[in-house]
Amino acid sequence: MMRLVRAGRRGFTGDAAVLADDEHRAQVTDYFADLVRPFGAGPVTALSGQSYGEMARALVAGVVPATEPVDLLVLAFSIHDVWPGRATATYLSHVCPGTPMSFAICDQGSASPFTGLRVIGDYGARRALLVVVEQSSLPYESAAATPAAHRGVAMLYESARGTRVTEVRQYPDVAPEAVPEAARLEVAELSAGHPRARLVLSDSLVGVWPDRPDHTAAPAGQPTTGVWWQLAGAPEGAVLVGDYDRELRYLCFAVVEVE
């Protein structure tokens, strides 16, 4: 059984250090202007935001000691950062003890970290790191809602036997009106196998599930890191986390054993 042996969470303020370079700032502004021009959107007048490489490097340093090399690193995010040309997962493999195999998962909204747990379970690593990051700025004009703050969570999973994460379940194309019944059944089934598990739900899932059971609410306005931020501060024992992405209609659950 993969168990969460150490976790760190951190908020970030201001801009990425790389944006202090005027040439990089201009190149990124031009890059995104070219990218969104066919869709009638314009670039922002003053580029701001965070680099996931910078954020994750700080998180890795606080969670992974040099004496505990990692076999696998998974980076999960949704909104792109201000260094679009960087292979961030590869960079993080370079700075993480163990020089682990690394993967980046995106374009799945809040389902990305759950997919990261599935990758960890399928890979069979002895020690694996899941890094979940989100920044609150978009480098082009958009009416889309962005996260409330720059935040990141790093979770170190370990197994002496390299067996699977306890439970990860993901369901695509779940309409909002179908969520309450589907979520009720999943929580009941997962709780039966883990009767003492604490329940952590995202604000998005809570918003479409009026008759939900007692739970701990994840921070609002943090669609990708919300439930994982709460998990990183959980005491020892089983935690059942649930999330729903209204835009992409993914319904996800996982049971994580916290040491």
Phi, psi and omega in degrees: 000127174285130181236146177280108186262339179200143179214150176223147178222148186203141171264151181235143180238163178073202182253161174299146180299329183296337180285352174289345177274110184299324181294317178295317180301316181293320180295317180292320178300315180294320181301310182288330175298316177295323184293320187261353183303317179298343182258008176079010179262156179244163178287160175288152181281333179224100183296133176215167178139189185240154174260125181295333175296316178294315180298310185292326179299318178296320180293317179299317181299329182273347186246330186247105175291156179298336181276358181235072182299145183260142178269332185215136176235130178238123177257124180240130179206170180236302179279136178290160184257192186266014175229070188293340182273356183270137171277086193296319180298321178295318177300317181293327174301322180293324184265353182267134176307131181101348184044061188288160164302140185226149178225150171241135180237125179213185179062020176237011180059221183287355176282345185305313180296327178294319175298323176301319176295323178295319177299316179300315180295318182288330183288330179072035181286151174285323179218126184224148181240126174252121180246124181242124184225150172207145177239159192258015181236145172249140184274022177204165181293133180198145176271358182293144177289140177245161178302157182286333184206161172283121180216155177213151178225135174238132184231121181262117180254143185219146177209129177289335184252354178068028179272184193280156168303146188310297183210132169221126180227130181228136181231120179274159173053051176260115180292150181307321182289342179269350185296312185306312182291318179296317180293319180300315181295318181294315180295320179297316182291315180291324179292329179298325178275347181219073190297339181258009182293136173278143184257124177240124183237145176286158178295331178293318178291318178301324184294338180245011182231083187292331184256034182295155177283178176302139185202168169261129182274133174286157179303134179287153175079009178234079190296331182264321184265350191311298184291331181284329173299316179293319180298322182297339179255009184282146174286177183299144179129183181277139177232129177257115181252141180225143182212153177220129177259109184293326182287313183264350174064039172265132173246124187226145176220151174208147171250124182239132176270119183259126176268000000 
